[in-house]
Amino acid sequence: MMETDNKRIKAEQRVKELKEFYKHLSAYLIVNLAFTFISNYFDVVVRVFDGLRVSNKFTENGFEHYPLWGIWGIILIIDAFRVFGFRKLFGKNWEEDKIKEFINK
């Protein structure tokens, strides 16, 4: 009984971590798509710190300022490694683990 409770607690924690990551990913996509649209059509630049300007505006010369999607993307990748773990994302047993997961559903 105690072992089942521990498994349940770990499973609930894992689901919570996954849910938070997917919220983070959704926010990243929605905010960056909106900010890209706004930056390109309304010429908006956000000043984050004194000299750091963020914009998703892309011109023929490339990005005029630091792109938000790039900065936030690095943070999102770090979050993905935290949630999924490096070995789980790129490990040798990933395919086999996924097959077993889908069989057991």
C-alpha positions in Angstrom: 0.0 0.0 0.0 2.8 2.4 0.9 4.7 1.7 -2.3 1.5 2.4 -4.4 1.1 5.7 -2.6 4.7 6.7 -3.4 4.2 5.8 -7.0 1.0 7.8 -7.1 2.8 10.9 -5.6 5.7 10.6 -8.1 3.2 10.2 -11.0 1.2 13.2 -9.9 4.4 15.3 -9.6 5.6 14.1 -13.1 2.2 15.1 -14.6 2.4 18.5 -12.9 5.9 19.0 -14.4 4.7 18.0 -17.9 1.7 20.3 -17.6 3.8 23.3 -16.6 6.2 22.6 -19.5 3.4 22.4 -22.0 2.0 25.7 -20.7 5.4 27.2 -21.1 5.7 25.9 -24.6 2.2 27.2 -25.5 2.9 30.7 -24.0 6.2 30.8 -26.0 4.4 30.0 -29.3 1.5 32.4 -28.7 3.5 35.3 -27.4 6.2 35.1 -30.1 3.7 34.8 -32.9 1.8 37.8 -31.6 5.0 39.8 -30.9 6.3 39.0 -34.4 3.1 40.2 -36.0 3.1 43.4 -33.8 6.9 44.0 -34.4 6.6 43.7 -38.1 3.5 45.8 -38.7 3.7 48.4 -35.9 7.5 48.7 -35.5 7.5 47.9 -31.7 10.7 47.5 -29.7 10.7 46.6 -26.1 13.6 47.8 -23.9 14.3 45.1 -21.3 17.3 46.6 -19.6 19.2 49.8 -20.2 21.0 48.8 -23.5 19.1 45.5 -24.3 16.3 45.9 -26.9 14.1 43.0 -27.8 12.1 42.8 -31.1 11.0 40.0 -33.4 11.2 42.3 -36.4 13.1 40.8 -39.3 14.3 42.9 -42.2 16.4 42.3 -45.2 19.4 42.9 -43.0 18.3 40.3 -40.4 17.1 41.0 -36.9 17.5 44.6 -35.9 17.5 43.8 -32.1 17.8 40.7 -30.0 14.9 38.4 -31.0 12.6 37.5 -28.2 12.0 34.0 -29.6 15.8 33.3 -29.5 16.3 34.4 -25.9 13.2 32.8 -24.7 13.9 29.7 -26.8 17.2 29.1 -24.9 15.2 29.2 -21.6 12.6 26.8 -23.1 15.3 24.3 -24.1 16.8 24.4 -20.6 13.3 23.8 -19.2 12.8 20.9 -21.5 16.1 19.3 -20.3 14.9 19.8 -16.7 11.5 18.2 -17.4 12.5 15.4 -19.8 16.1 14.9 -18.9 18.9 14.7 -21.4 18.9 10.9 -21.4 15.1 10.7 -21.8 15.3 13.0 -24.9 18.3 11.4 -26.6 18.9 8.1 -24.8 19.3 4.8 -26.5 16.2 3.3 -24.9 13.8 6.2 -25.9 12.1 4.3 -28.8 11.7 1.2 -26.7 10.3 3.1 -23.7 7.8 4.9 -26.0 6.7 1.6 -27.6 6.1 0.1 -24.1 4.2 3.3 -23.1 1.9 3.1 -26.1 1.3 -0.6 -25.6 0.3 -0.1 -22.0 -2.3 2.6 -22.8 
